[in-house]
Amino acid sequence: MKATVWICVLPLFLACYQLRAEELQGPTTTTDATGTATSSGTGTAPTTGTGTATPTSEEVTTAEPESRAPTESNERKAAKPKEAAEYIAPRTKVLPTVLLEKLWNDSLLRQQKLKAEIEKIEAKRPPTEVVQQTPEQIEAQTMYDNAMDMLAKPRTDKRVAFTLLKKAAAFNHLKARAELAWAVLLGHWMDFDFNHAADEFESLVNEGVPEAHMGLGYLYSAGVGGKNVSQPLALIHYTLAALGDNTLAQMAMGYRHLYGINVPVSCERALIHYKRVAKKVASKITFANGPVVHRVRLLDELENPGSHETEIVDYYQLLADKGDVQSQVGLGQLYYQGGKAIEQDHQKALEYFTQAANAGNAVGFAFLGKLYLEGSEQIKADNETAFKYFTRASEMGDPVGQSGLGLMYLKGLGVPKDSIKALSYFTQAADQGWVDGQLQLGNMYFTGNGVKTDYKLALKYFNLATQSGHVLAYYNLGVMHAYGLGMLRSCPAAVEFFKTVSERGRWSSRLMHAYSDYKQNRIDEAYMQYSLMAEVGYEVAQSNAAYLLDREEVHVFNDRHEDLIRAFYYWKRAAGQGYSAAQVKLGDYYYYGWGTATDFETAASLYRKASEQQYNAQAMFNLGYMHEQGLGMKKDWHLAKRLYDLAAETNSDAKVPVAIALFKLQMLAKIESIKESPYRFIFYMDESIAANWDLYMITVLTLLLGIIMYMRRPFLQQDQPAQQPPADDVAAAPLNVAPVAGVAVGAAADEAALGAGAATATAEAASDAPSAAEPAPSSSASSSQTESTSGRSSSSSAAPDGANTLDPTD
């Protein structure tokens, strides 16, 4: 090693000696027209101590009088360029190489010295003694491991798991005690006991348990368990828990650094925390796409209630039992991944996929291969069976089967490794849009496995896989953006990808637990779960916690003002992550002054943001109303009408309120036009009239109502002609002949002339008589006329009867 060092240092000494020899000749100076002396020497000298060039006194020249400038011959001036060229050429070639070698050797020496010092320090330390666990500790650890394994599995008895945790805690198992404290804090399979949880966390913090630090941080942030809200204390405990590798604490710290919550905004620190969590999530994913997270927003479910999932599942089960292949495949995929209505059950998925495969369905064969390749609690992994099913599906052109075969050839699972065949199968699957094929093809181009490394193609296939939501595709894109592989480095993009991956971990099942509690009307338990997940950055949990507080359904705090303050901050955090409904709700809080001071301008800006970015109809309507009233912005009825129309176009449910608002806007416009007309005196009446305007309005409305009722009253139609009876019933129909002499005589003459067939005309003339006749002069005449008329009526009515009884031979 010493010989190598001397060989590297010797050329440096020789170069320095040569430079020094040339410098002894002195710099060559010239004097320009202004009398300024300039140097033609080297002006720099290498420094052997650091290996870098430092300026010397010859570099700096000062202006001196002409009388003191030395004279220079023309020969010296002519030889100057040649000497400079001869001097610079060897220096530029030799010196950089020598300096780089010197720096490299110095770094090696420093590393060796540092390593030697570390070894000396380690040698001085006393050897650590291995503590032998007692039988009680071993038993407690075994019970703890079994309990955590049962809690992680979906179809196990959780109460048995908590019984094991209690037994382990009785042996003073620290992590078991922490789990029990979390259970009584969240009300998860155990009753609430906030004070006991706080006492346990404070006791375990002294033992350095990261889960206890996380619990205390949550208590100080949420203000429960007898703790006043203190974000600085919460931040301290979150930091200590994150240093202890607690996953939720790392996510909480990443979220706070990303959005600047009680800490300065730092993308790089957020990247560190989220990258650690994302790496944990990615390491647990083998072949599947990871756990499915159902993000149910309670506010959206209230505004847009969907159909009942259980009824849909029952309907498809009925179809599947009748032999419908598509229903069998759909139910198999639903049980394979799990959903809101049903839990994940690979055994039932196997049954439905088997039924579909027996019917010759390619998707059934492909997913049977996936089940046997991955394995589960109910199904033992079998590469040979998986290869058989994948081959059948691939022969039928199914991309799932092609991707499965490619994965088996790539990993050498039951078959010899063959990257060329794997590339071929992945390409076929990716061309058909299957997400696993796109992901594996991107991995091959990213790592250069079987192909030449190509970051651009890897980026292309990873982006395609993220469109289907594959967790590993998000993780790989996060890595590429974090290190600038194939692109410019982008910390915000990397954090966004890693945050997405982090929120797909197994702890996201707490969201479904909270939703299940909400459906079972266990509101306080649901709120505690949502508030915990809100602390670690889940936007769905933030909006749901705020929703429960807003509806006065939470009874943890028993103070409406505190509920509004907490709801305000949860809405604010959800709005900061881009949820438009949360932006509208936050605008409402600023508008009405709920949990904060009234601020119309901030409310208007939030409404505008939600309407422009997410096209929220409610935000458009609210913004139109504020333009109409001039609240927080300039009054503008034209713009208000435009926003009302946009709200109606965006959402059909807004048409009725928009119609009412537009009618009101038109009325206001008419009133303003009246104020500018000659009738404006109406609005400047006496104060007494203006003070009792409501009484005058009621009077006017009552008069209008009376007029309308009078105009719509039913009229007595006395002069309307009676309905003419049929010809066969003329004799039976009585004739109401008015007692008028002229008309009676005319009726008798008509009857004599026309006979029985003219009886109908006679009745019509008699009925028209009252309107044309004049009243009789005396009552006696009227009575005599009535008798004669009645006699004639009887004789005339007998004629039709006689006619109806005549013999046809007459």
Buried (B, 14 or more C-beta within 10 A) or exposed (E): EEEEBEEBBEBBEEBBEBBEEBBEEEBBBBBEEEEBBEBBBBBBBBEEEEBEBEEBEBBEBEEEEEEEBEEEEEEEEEEBEEBBEEBEEEBEEBBEEBBEBBEEBBEEEEEEEEEEEEEEEEEEEEEEEEEEEEEEBEBBBEBBEBBBEBBEEEEBEBEEBBEBBBBBBEBEBBBBBBBBBBBBBBBBBBEBBBEBBBBBBBBBBEEEBBBBBBBBBBBBBBBBBEBEBBBEBBBBBBBBBBEBEBBBBBBBBBBBBBBEBEBEEBBEBBBBBBBBBBBBBBEEBEBBBBBBBBBBBBBBBEEEEEEEEEEEBEEBBEBBEEEBBEBBBBBBBBBBEBBBBBEBBBEBBBBBBBBBBEEEBBBBBBBBBBBBBBBBEEBEEBBEBBBBBBBBBBEBEBBBBBBBBBBBBBBEBBBEEBBEBBBBBBBBBBEBEBBBBBBBBBBBBBEEBBBEBBBEBBBBBBEBBBEBBBBBBBBBBBBBBBEEBBBEEBBEBBBBBBBBBBBBBBBBBBBBBBBBBBEEEBBBBBBBBBBBBBBBBBBBBBBBBBBBBBBEBBEBBEEEEBBBBBBBBBBBBBBBBEBBBBBBBBBBBBBEEBBBEEBBEBBBBBBBBBBEEBBBBBBBBBBBBBBBEEBBBEEBBEBBBBBBBBBBBBBEBBEEBBEEBBEEBEEEEEEEEEEEEEEEEEEEEEEEEEEEEEEEEEEEEEEEEEEEEEEEEEEEEEEEEEEEBEEEEBBEBEBEBBBBBEBBBBBBEBBEEEEBEBBBEBBBBBBBBBEEBEEBEEEEEBEBBBEBBBEBBEEBBEBBEEEEEEEEEE
